Amino acid sequence: MRLAAAFVVACCAVGTASGSVVGAQDSIPTSLTGAKGDSARGRAIVTNRQLGLCLLCHSGPFPEERFQGNLAPDLAGSGKRWSEGQLRLRIVDSSRINPATIMPAYHRTDGLARVAPAWRGKPVLSAEQIEDVVAFLTTLKD
């Protein structure tokens, strides 16, 4: 059960490798909380192997972190490739951009299948945590 829950929260931040999706439906332009997130807290979430688990699938500019993933795009340059709103949508529910994505929806609770009872009706990350991760990823310009 723990392993299944861990896999549900497996990665964090970007849904497609190309980042070339353009249009009105490719972003959530406004903050989920009405405020900017804290990039230091966002970095901590991204590198936390018990909360965000982003590095299970993604790699990035985290030399202190061993065993980074290679299933999803490198997080380096995320802030250059995508806007704040595009990053927000990819974290909240990347399946709105790519229905075949393996990235879990971090802030969606409806329409999900095979959710452990402890997680039903609860987002993986809170709105504040989403904004913190967005704030951090926008700093990754290189």
Backbone torsions as a table, in degrees:
resi	resn	phi	psi	omega
1	MET	NA	-43.8	178.7
2	ARG	-62.8	-41.3	179.3
3	LEU	-62.7	-42.2	178.4
4	ALA	-63.4	-43.1	178.4
5	ALA	-64.3	-38.2	178.7
6	ALA	-64.6	-39.9	179.4
7	PHE	-65.6	-35.3	179.1
8	VAL	-59.8	-34.3	-179.5
9	VAL	-100.6	27.8	-169.3
10	ALA	-60.5	-41.8	-175.0
11	CYS	-135.9	173.0	-168.2
12	CYS	-149.1	125.0	160.7
13	ALA	120.5	-52.7	-173.6
14	VAL	-133.4	141.4	-174.4
15	GLY	-99.0	-27.6	-179.5
16	THR	-129.5	151.4	-176.4
17	ALA	-74.6	-33.7	-172.9
18	SER	-81.3	-31.7	-177.1
19	GLY	66.3	18.5	-173.7
20	SER	-92.3	3.5	179.9
21	VAL	-69.0	126.2	-179.7
22	VAL	-131.1	141.3	177.7
23	GLY	147.8	176.1	-175.5
24	ALA	-67.8	-25.6	-175.7
25	GLN	-95.1	11.3	-174.7
26	ASP	-100.0	13.8	-179.8
27	SER	-155.5	164.0	167.4
28	ILE	-115.8	97.1	-168.6
29	PRO	-69.0	-23.7	-176.3
30	THR	-111.3	151.1	-179.9
31	SER	-57.8	143.1	177.4
32	LEU	-71.3	-20.7	-177.3
33	THR	-109.3	-10.9	-174.4
34	GLY	86.1	3.6	-179.2
35	ALA	-139.8	158.9	175.3
36	LYS	-71.6	149.5	176.6
37	GLY	-83.8	175.9	179.6
38	ASP	-103.8	117.5	-174.0
39	SER	-66.9	-31.5	178.0
40	ALA	-65.9	-42.3	176.7
41	ARG	-66.8	-36.5	178.2
42	GLY	-62.1	-42.7	177.5
43	ARG	-61.9	-41.2	179.3
44	ALA	-62.3	-37.8	178.4
45	ILE	-67.8	-45.0	-178.4
46	VAL	-60.7	-39.9	-176.3
47	THR	-90.7	-6.7	-179.1
48	ASN	-76.2	118.5	-176.3
49	ARG	-82.3	5.2	176.9
50	GLN	-118.2	-16.4	-177.7
51	LEU	-108.9	-70.4	-178.6
52	GLY	-80.7	-38.9	-177.7
53	LEU	55.6	25.3	-178.1
54	CYS	-58.7	-38.3	-174.7
55	LEU	-76.7	-0.1	172.3
56	LEU	-68.0	-36.4	-178.9
57	CYS	-110.3	-33.6	-176.0
58	HIS	-101.1	156.6	167.5
59	SER	-114.9	172.0	-179.9
60	GLY	-177.4	-173.4	-176.8
61	PRO	-79.7	63.8	-177.6
62	PHE	-129.3	74.5	-174.5
63	PRO	-60.7	-24.3	-179.8
64	GLU	-77.9	-12.7	-177.4
65	GLU	-96.8	120.8	178.1
66	ARG	-88.3	159.4	173.1
67	PHE	58.4	59.5	176.2
68	GLN	-86.0	154.7	-174.4
69	GLY	-76.0	166.4	176.5
70	ASN	-138.2	19.3	178.8
71	LEU	-88.6	-19.7	-173.2
72	ALA	-131.9	168.5	-177.5
73	PRO	-58.1	147.7	173.6
74	ASP	-63.0	137.5	-179.2
75	LEU	-77.5	-17.1	176.8
76	ALA	-57.8	132.0	179.4
77	GLY	81.6	6.1	-179.5
78	SER	-56.1	-41.4	-178.9
79	GLY	-69.8	-17.5	176.3
80	LYS	-89.1	-36.4	-176.8
81	ARG	-78.0	-33.8	-174.6
82	TRP	-130.5	150.5	175.8
83	SER	-76.4	169.7	177.0
84	GLU	-57.1	-45.0	179.6
85	GLY	-65.8	-37.7	177.9
86	GLN	-66.9	-41.5	176.4
87	LEU	-62.5	-42.9	-179.3
88	ARG	-58.6	-46.6	180.0
89	LEU	-63.2	-41.6	-179.5
90	ARG	-61.7	-32.1	178.8
91	ILE	-81.9	-44.6	-178.2
92	VAL	-61.8	-50.3	-177.7
93	ASP	-165.2	86.3	-176.8
94	SER	-66.7	-15.3	178.5
95	SER	-68.8	-14.2	174.8
96	ARG	-71.7	-19.3	177.0
97	ILE	-99.4	-43.7	-177.4
98	ASN	-133.7	98.4	-177.6
99	PRO	-59.1	-19.6	-178.9
100	ALA	-95.8	9.0	-177.5
101	THR	-61.6	150.3	173.4
102	ILE	-96.2	-4.2	-180.0
103	MET	-73.8	130.7	178.9
104	PRO	-70.6	156.6	174.5
105	ALA	-82.9	116.4	-174.9
106	TYR	-84.0	-15.1	-178.9
107	HIS	-139.6	31.4	175.8
108	ARG	-118.4	140.5	-179.5
109	THR	-123.1	-12.9	-177.3
110	ASP	-101.6	151.6	175.7
111	GLY	72.6	17.5	179.8
112	LEU	-95.9	145.6	179.6
113	ALA	-110.1	151.7	174.1
114	ARG	56.0	50.1	177.9
115	VAL	-97.5	130.9	178.8
116	ALA	-59.4	143.7	-178.4
117	PRO	-51.3	-37.5	-179.2
118	ALA	-65.6	-22.6	-177.8
119	TRP	-101.1	-12.0	-176.8
120	ARG	-57.1	130.1	177.5
121	GLY	75.6	5.2	-178.7
122	LYS	-120.1	132.7	174.5
123	PRO	-72.7	154.5	178.3
124	VAL	-67.0	-43.9	177.3
125	LEU	-119.9	143.7	176.5
126	SER	-72.1	166.5	177.4
127	ALA	-59.1	-40.2	178.7
128	GLU	-64.1	-41.8	178.6
129	GLN	-65.5	-39.2	176.0
130	ILE	-58.2	-47.8	-178.8
131	GLU	-64.3	-34.9	176.4
132	ASP	-64.4	-44.1	179.2
133	VAL	-65.1	-43.0	177.1
134	VAL	-59.3	-45.9	179.6
135	ALA	-58.2	-41.0	178.7
136	PHE	-68.2	-49.6	-175.6
137	LEU	-61.9	-31.7	178.3
138	THR	-67.5	-18.6	177.7
139	THR	-81.0	-15.0	-177.3
140	LEU	-84.1	87.4	-176.0
141	LYS	-97.1	-18.7	-178.0
142	ASP	-101.7	NA	NA
